[in-house]
Amino acid sequence: MPGWDAAFLIFVFAVALSYVYAFVGGFTDAANAIATAVGTRAFTPTQAVLVGAVFELLGALTGTAVALTIGRGIVAPEVLTQGAVVAALFGAMTWSLITYRWGIPVSETHGLIGAIVGVGLFFAGWQGVQWQSLLPVLAAIVISPLLGFGGGMVLLTAVYYLVQGVPRSRAIWVFTLLQRCSAVYMAFSHGRNDAQKPMGVLTLALAVYFGWTTVEVPLWVILSVAVVAGLGVAAGGWRIIRTLGMRMTGLTPVQGFAAETAAASVLQLASEGGIPVSTTHTITSAIVGVGTLQGRRTVRWVVVGEIVQSWLLTLPATIVFGYLFAAMVGALRGGA
């Protein structure tokens, strides 16, 4: 059993901080999964939060491919320290909380990846980052929003074709029910991809401390992080819900169903390949896609512009935050 030395205390702090990150991700990022259903009034805010919490948890239990990408695919555990894990979490959460303060949805995925890259650069230099493994993730920054945008437009076009001749009142009733299903699908898909990121960080902390040569995600990590992420959703991310569900464009249940189904399908494909993608980017692009189909004037492009600016800033900002926190940890603990 490890003693209560400085290294052990830092390890305990890193584990605790991983759970804090899971919780923060729940009320900042997971709000994206339920915002559309609130905006169309398919769910009340309370119903949406409860549904999001339950299915976020269930989705997080369905695999570990994304967690393993975070835990061993960005920076090799053997070149990091417990201080590096702590610095990465502080770097990611700092940016998340700054943008949450202004109600701007950003990518928790790219924030965490940027912070890990930043600490990797500090502790191991340029060669310490596994750039080749990062290529699919970086490509997904461009591809997932395009798939969300195009998928939302295509699906909504198909829906409009199928409901031709159906009375408007009946169509709204049917798609309100269908959107409840798509919101469940979205929350589940978010859990399957995004909730695995804190699992990856916690596994990285365990691998660094215990010197694991093979990195696998323990069952207790999957279960505990899933529960904490679900609690984070239950705490609510109302600023993000308001931006995506209400401010960006006025949505009907038909549009909400198309946007959520398209975005959730992109997340499922990425999860199959173990690629961490941004729920924020994907659902936001899908919402813009279905809104654009109604005409450019139906989308509040000023709000969209603010969101895109935050996307462009996320990686460089979190790399800097990660590097700075790593420097602080290195100075305080000697890289312990």
Backbone hydrogen bonds, N-H to C=O, Kabsch-Sander energy under -0.5 kcal/mol:
donor,donor_aa,acceptor,acceptor_aa,energy
5,D,3,G,-1.6
9,L,5,D,-2.3
10,I,6,A,-2.4
11,F,7,A,-2.1
12,V,8,F,-2.6
13,F,9,L,-2.2
14,A,10,I,-2.5
15,V,11,F,-2.4
16,A,12,V,-2.5
17,L,13,F,-2.6
18,S,14,A,-1.7
19,Y,15,V,-1.4
20,V,16,A,-1.8
21,Y,17,L,-2.5
22,A,18,S,-1.9
23,F,19,Y,-2.2
24,V,20,V,-2.9
25,G,21,Y,-2.7
26,G,22,A,-1.4
27,F,23,F,-1.8
28,T,24,V,-1.8
29,D,25,G,-1.5
30,A,25,G,-2.1
32,N,29,D,-1.9
33,A,30,A,-1.2
34,I,30,A,-0.6
34,I,31,A,-1.0
35,A,31,A,-1.3
36,T,32,N,-0.5
38,V,34,I,-1.3
39,G,35,A,-2.4
40,T,36,T,-1.8
41,R,38,V,-0.9
42,A,37,A,-1.7
43,F,37,A,-1.6
48,A,44,T,-2.9
49,V,45,P,-2.3
50,L,46,T,-2.2
51,V,47,Q,-2.7
52,G,48,A,-3.0
53,A,49,V,-2.4
54,V,50,L,-2.1
55,F,51,V,-2.5
56,E,52,G,-2.1
57,L,53,A,-1.7
58,L,54,V,-2.0
59,G,55,F,-2.4
60,A,56,E,-1.8
61,L,57,L,-0.7
61,L,58,L,-0.9
62,T,59,G,-1.5
68,L,64,T,-2.4
69,T,65,A,-1.5
70,I,66,V,-2.0
71,G,67,A,-2.6
72,R,68,L,-2.2
73,G,69,T,-1.8
76,A,128,G,-0.7
79,V,76,A,-1.8
80,L,77,P,-1.6
85,V,81,T,-1.5
86,V,82,Q,-2.2
87,A,83,G,-2.4
88,A,84,A,-2.4
89,L,85,V,-2.0
90,F,86,V,-2.4
91,G,87,A,-2.6
92,A,88,A,-2.4
93,M,89,L,-2.6
94,T,90,F,-2.2
95,W,91,G,-1.4
96,S,92,A,-1.9
97,L,93,M,-2.6
98,I,94,T,-2.0
99,T,95,W,-2.4
100,Y,96,S,-2.2
101,R,97,L,-1.8
102,W,98,I,-0.7
102,W,99,T,-0.6
103,G,100,Y,-1.6
104,I,99,T,-2.4
108,E,106,V,-0.8
111,G,107,S,-1.9
112,L,108,E,-2.4
113,I,109,T,-2.4
114,G,110,H,-2.5
115,A,111,G,-2.1
116,I,112,L,-2.5
117,V,113,I,-2.5
118,G,114,G,-2.4
119,V,115,A,-2.3
120,G,116,I,-2.3
121,L,117,V,-2.5
122,F,118,G,-1.7
123,F,119,V,-2.8
124,A,120,G,-2.5
125,G,120,G,-0.6
125,G,121,L,-1.0
128,G,125,G,-1.5
129,V,126,W,-1.2
130,Q,74,I,-3.3
131,W,129,V,-1.8
134,L,130,Q,-1.2
135,L,131,W,-0.8
135,L,132,Q,-0.8
138,L,134,L,-2.8
139,A,135,L,-2.7
140,A,136,P,-1.8
141,I,137,V,-0.8
141,I,138,L,-0.6
142,V,138,L,-0.6
142,V,139,A,-1.1
143,I,139,A,-2.6
144,S,140,A,-2.1
146,L,142,V,-1.3
147,L,143,I,-2.7
148,G,144,S,-2.4
149,F,145,P,-2.9
150,G,146,L,-2.9
151,G,147,L,-2.8
152,G,148,G,-2.2
153,M,149,F,-1.8
154,V,150,G,-2.7
155,L,151,G,-2.6
156,L,152,G,-2.2
157,T,153,M,-2.3
158,A,154,V,-2.3
159,V,155,L,-2.3
160,Y,156,L,-2.6
161,Y,157,T,-1.8
162,L,158,A,-2.1
163,V,159,V,-1.9
164,Q,161,Y,-0.9
166,V,163,V,-2.2
171,A,167,P,-2.4
172,I,168,R,-2.5
173,W,169,S,-1.9
174,V,170,R,-2.7
175,F,171,A,-2.7
176,T,172,I,-1.7
177,L,173,W,-1.5
178,L,174,V,-2.4
179,Q,175,F,-2.2
180,R,176,T,-1.2
181,C,177,L,-1.4
182,S,178,L,-2.4
183,A,179,Q,-2.5
184,V,180,R,-1.7
185,Y,181,C,-2.4
186,M,182,S,-2.4
187,A,183,A,-2.6
188,F,184,V,-2.5
189,S,185,Y,-2.4
190,H,186,M,-2.5
191,G,187,A,-2.3
192,R,188,F,-2.1
193,N,189,S,-1.6
194,D,190,H,-2.1
195,A,190,H,-1.1
196,Q,193,N,-0.6
197,K,194,D,-1.8
199,M,195,A,-0.7
200,G,196,Q,-2.1
201,V,197,K,-2.0
202,L,198,P,-2.6
203,T,199,M,-2.5
204,L,200,G,-2.1
205,A,201,V,-2.3
206,L,202,L,-2.1
207,A,203,T,-2.8
208,V,204,L,-2.5
209,Y,205,A,-2.2
210,F,206,L,-2.7
211,G,207,A,-1.1
212,W,207,A,-1.3
216,E,214,T,-0.7
222,I,218,P,-1.8
223,L,219,L,-2.5
224,S,220,W,-2.3
225,V,221,V,-2.3
226,A,222,I,-1.9
227,V,223,L,-2.0
228,V,224,S,-2.1
229,A,225,V,-2.7
230,G,226,A,-2.1
231,L,227,V,-2.1
232,G,228,V,-1.9
233,V,229,A,-1.8
234,A,230,G,-2.1
235,A,231,L,-1.5
236,G,232,G,-0.7
236,G,233,V,-1.4
241,I,237,G,-2.2
242,R,238,W,-2.3
243,T,239,R,-1.9
244,L,240,I,-2.6
245,G,241,I,-2.6
246,M,242,R,-1.6
247,R,242,R,-2.2
248,M,243,T,-1.6
250,G,298,T,-0.6
251,L,249,T,-0.5
256,G,252,T,-2.9
257,F,253,P,-2.5
258,A,254,V,-2.0
259,A,255,Q,-2.7
260,E,256,G,-2.6
261,T,257,F,-2.3
262,A,258,A,-2.2
263,A,259,A,-2.5
264,A,260,E,-2.8
265,S,261,T,-1.8
266,V,262,A,-1.7
267,L,263,A,-2.0
268,Q,264,A,-2.1
269,L,265,S,-2.1
270,A,266,V,-2.2
271,S,267,L,-2.5
272,E,268,Q,-1.9
273,G,269,L,-1.2
274,G,271,S,-1.1
275,I,270,A,-2.6
277,V,275,I,-0.6
279,T,277,V,-0.7
282,T,278,S,-2.0
283,I,279,T,-2.8
284,T,280,T,-2.1
285,S,281,H,-2.1
286,A,282,T,-2.0
287,I,283,I,-2.4
288,V,284,T,-2.4
289,G,285,S,-2.4
290,V,286,A,-2.4
291,G,287,I,-2.2
292,T,288,V,-2.8
293,L,289,G,-1.5
294,Q,290,V,-0.6
294,Q,291,G,-1.0
295,G,292,T,-1.7
298,T,295,G,-1.8
299,V,296,R,-1.3
300,R,248,M,-3.1
301,W,299,V,-1.4
303,V,300,R,-0.6
304,V,300,R,-1.8
305,G,301,W,-2.7
306,E,302,V,-1.9
307,I,303,V,-2.0
308,V,304,V,-2.6
309,Q,305,G,-2.3
310,S,306,E,-1.8
311,W,307,I,-2.0
312,L,308,V,-2.4
313,L,309,Q,-1.6
314,T,310,S,-1.4
315,L,311,W,-0.7
317,A,313,L,-2.7
318,T,314,T,-2.7
319,I,315,L,-2.3
320,V,316,P,-2.0
321,F,317,A,-2.7
322,G,318,T,-3.0
323,Y,319,I,-2.4
324,L,320,V,-2.8
325,F,321,F,-2.8
326,A,322,G,-2.2
327,A,323,Y,-2.3
328,M,324,L,-2.2
329,V,325,F,-2.8
330,G,326,A,-2.9
331,A,327,A,-2.2
332,L,328,M,-2.4
333,R,329,V,-3.3
334,G,330,G,-1.4
335,G,329,V,-0.7
336,A,333,R,-0.7
